[in-house]
Amino acid sequence: MPNPDLESERATSLEIAWEKRFNDRARLTTAAFYADVADAVQTVVVATAPAQLTQAQNVGRGRNYGIELSGELALGEATTLGGNYTWLERNIVDALQPSLQAVGTPTHQGLLYVSWTHRLGVAITPSVEFASKRWSDVTGGTYRRIGAYALINLQAQWRASPHLTVALGGRNLADRNYALADGYPEPGRTLYAKLQLTL
């Protein structure tokens, strides 16, 4: 639903990052960040009948802060272990909405993977993608925490030539039932094929 009174967010942010490589076999990157946000924009449920309507609104002043970690480790000539993790805290304060919650972002989120590469150009990568619960707005201006998940994924990729790459894979192979917004379930087990041709 359009909002002609919507104003842009204004933020003052700070980020400190550090990266270290160890003998060309391991890499570690970390970053800490902080943002002070004025006129924070958030999607709000404004009507529930006959169909649910949402609108982007300025909802108050917010603070976002957290830490990001990522790394890779070569376990041999053909195998790499890697992953990333984010810890995020979001707080919004609005005197007119004392129960307001920052929606749509988990406190903890990450990915772990192992990649095995054959000399013929085949790479097989199983991975686990995870996140903690997040706030979601519900009808009547209330909120509930939903969306914690751990998904098992797999991709096999073949670089047939310098110009052609073929990939087959699956996401959420365990067919986990979860939702990131109240009333809107995410896809279950999904299989896909990709073909990339570069000239």
PyMOL commands that set and color helices and strands:
alter all, ss='L'
color gray80, all
select helices_A, chain A and resi 139-141
alter helices_A, ss='H'
color red, helices_A
select strands_A, chain A and resi 10-22+26-38+41-47+53-58+61-74+79-93+108-117+122-131+134-138+142-146+149-161+164-171+179-181+184-185+190-197
alter strands_A, ss='S'
color yellow, strands_A
deselect
rebuild
show_as cartoon
